[in-house]
Amino acid sequence: MSRGIIKLEHMFSFIKHGVIILTIYRLMLKFIHRGSNRGVKMANVFDVAKYILQKQGAMTTMKLQKLVYYCQAWSIIWDQKPIFDEEIQAWASGPVVPELYKCHKGEFQISTLDKGDVSKLKAVEIETIDAVLGVYGDKPAQWLSDLSHMENPWKNARRGRKPGENCTKEITHAVLEEYYSSL
């Protein structure tokens, strides 16, 4: 029992320190990446996922889903707008973007996407993604999943559901903003 408590304490410590590191890292990237937007149209989840895969290389589809989720959450806080419009749902395995899932369904590991165009990403969106990858990118998929399961957006969306039970309830932008801005 005490090992579990220590593990939780380390995770909560990471969250607290991670937010500070994310903010500092993003400010540094913003300074480095000053410049005009590279695209005109709003990015979509495939653009974000493709950029993540280009930067990080092959990963599990679960890890990609969690990284996309954290990019959306932190974009809403730092940029005051979502990075993509697609809905995030509170599945049993954690936050999932169903449109992205349909693209990689049946795969465990993914290294590229047929969909997506990284040139649609604006400089500020790239800064946000890079900052998220700088803190969360080296974490294992299960660690990211466990972290998302401890946080209120996913927990509250699944309230009343049994573990493993299907759930398509959306984790809204407002919920992400309320929770992550409080960190």
C-alpha positions in Angstrom: 0.0 0.0 0.0 2.8 2.5 0.9 4.5 1.9 -2.5 1.2 2.9 -4.2 1.0 6.0 -2.2 4.6 6.9 -3.0 3.9 6.3 -6.7 0.9 8.6 -6.5 2.9 11.2 -4.7 5.5 11.1 -7.5 2.8 11.4 -10.1 1.2 14.4 -8.4 4.6 16.0 -8.0 5.2 15.5 -11.7 1.9 17.2 -12.5 2.8 20.2 -10.3 6.3 20.5 -11.6 5.3 19.5 -15.1 2.9 22.5 -15.4 5.7 24.9 -14.5 8.1 23.2 -16.9 5.5 23.2 -19.7 4.9 26.9 -19.2 8.6 27.8 -19.2 9.4 25.5 -22.1 6.5 27.0 -24.1 7.6 30.6 -23.4 11.1 29.7 -24.6 9.8 28.1 -27.8 7.5 31.1 -28.4 10.6 33.3 -28.3 12.5 31.0 -30.6 9.7 30.5 -33.1 8.6 34.0 -33.5 7.2 34.5 -37.0 4.2 34.4 -39.2 1.6 31.6 -39.3 2.5 28.9 -41.8 -1.1 27.9 -42.7 -4.4 29.6 -43.4 -6.9 26.8 -42.5 -7.5 25.6 -39.0 -5.6 22.5 -38.2 -7.3 19.2 -37.5 -6.5 16.3 -35.3 -4.7 14.5 -38.2 -2.4 17.5 -38.7 -1.5 17.4 -35.0 -1.0 13.6 -34.9 1.1 13.6 -38.0 3.4 16.3 -36.5 3.7 14.4 -33.3 4.7 11.2 -35.2 7.2 13.2 -37.3 8.8 14.6 -34.1 8.6 11.5 -31.9 8.7 8.6 -34.3 6.7 5.4 -33.9 4.6 5.0 -30.8 1.6 3.1 -29.6 -1.8 4.4 -30.8 -2.7 4.8 -27.1 0.2 7.1 -26.5 -0.6 9.1 -29.7 -4.2 9.6 -28.4 -3.0 10.8 -25.1 -0.5 13.2 -26.6 -3.1 14.7 -28.9 -5.4 15.1 -25.9 -2.8 17.0 -23.9 -2.0 19.2 -26.9 -5.7 20.1 -27.1 -5.9 20.8 -23.3 -2.8 23.0 -23.2 -3.7 24.8 -26.4 -7.0 25.8 -24.9 -5.2 27.2 -21.9 -2.2 28.9 -23.5 -3.6 29.9 -26.8 -7.2 30.5 -25.6 -8.5 28.3 -28.4 -8.5 24.6 -29.4 -5.9 23.3 -31.7 -8.4 21.1 -33.6 -12.2 20.9 -33.7 -12.7 17.1 -33.5 -14.4 15.8 -30.4 -12.6 14.0 -27.5 -14.6 11.3 -25.8 -14.1 9.6 -22.4 -13.6 6.1 -23.5 -12.7 3.3 -21.0 -9.0 3.5 -22.1 -8.9 7.2 -21.5 -9.5 10.3 -23.7 -9.9 9.4 -27.3 -10.5 11.3 -30.5 -12.9 8.9 -32.4 -11.9 10.3 -35.9 -8.2 9.6 -35.2 -9.1 6.2 -33.7 -10.9 5.3 -37.0 -7.7 6.1 -38.9 -5.5 3.7 -36.8 -8.1 1.1 -35.6 -6.7 -2.3 -35.3 -3.1 -1.1 -35.1 -1.0 -1.2 -31.9 2.0 0.8 -33.1 1.9 3.6 -35.5 4.7 5.5 -37.3 2.8 7.6 -39.9 -0.6 8.7 -41.0 -2.0 8.9 -44.5 -4.1 11.9 -43.4 -2.8 15.2 -42.1 -0.8 18.1 -43.3 1.6 19.7 -40.9 1.9 22.8 -43.0 -1.6 23.7 -41.7 -0.2 24.1 -38.2 0.5 27.7 -37.2 3.7 28.7 -35.4 1.9 29.1 -32.1 0.3 25.6 -32.5 3.7 24.1 -33.2 5.1 25.8 -30.0 2.3 24.3 -28.0 2.8 20.8 -29.4 6.6 21.0 -28.9 6.1 22.1 -25.3 3.7 19.2 -24.6 6.1 16.8 -26.3 9.0 18.2 -24.2 7.3 17.2 -21.0 5.0 14.3 -21.9 6.7 12.9 -25.0 9.1 10.6 -23.2 6.5 9.1 -20.9 5.2 5.6 -21.7 1.6 5.2 -23.0 0.4 3.5 -19.8 1.8 6.3 -17.7 0.0 8.9 -19.8 -3.2 6.8 -19.6 -2.9 6.5 -15.8 -2.4 10.3 -15.5 -5.4 11.1 -17.7 -7.5 8.7 -15.6 -6.6 10.6 -12.4 -7.7 13.9 -13.8 -11.2 15.4 -13.5 -12.1 15.9 -17.2 -12.0 12.1 -17.9 -13.2 11.0 -14.4 -16.2 13.4 -14.4 -17.2 12.5 -18.0 -17.3 8.8 -17.0 -19.1 9.4 -13.7 -21.6 6.6 -13.1 -19.8 4.2 -15.6 -18.2 1.0 -14.6 -14.5 0.4 -15.5 -14.3 -0.9 -19.0 -17.9 0.2 -19.9 -18.4 2.0 -23.2 -18.8 5.8 -23.0 -19.0 8.3 -25.7 -19.5 11.3 -23.6 -17.5 14.3 -24.8 -14.8 16.0 -22.8 -15.6 19.5 -23.8 -13.3 22.5 -24.3 -15.0 24.2 -21.4 -14.2 21.3 -19.1 -10.6 21.2 -20.3 -10.3 24.9 -19.7 -11.8 24.8 -16.2 -9.5 21.9 -15.1 -6.2 22.7 -16.7 -6.4 26.4 -15.9 -6.7 25.5 -12.2 -3.3 23.7 -12.4 
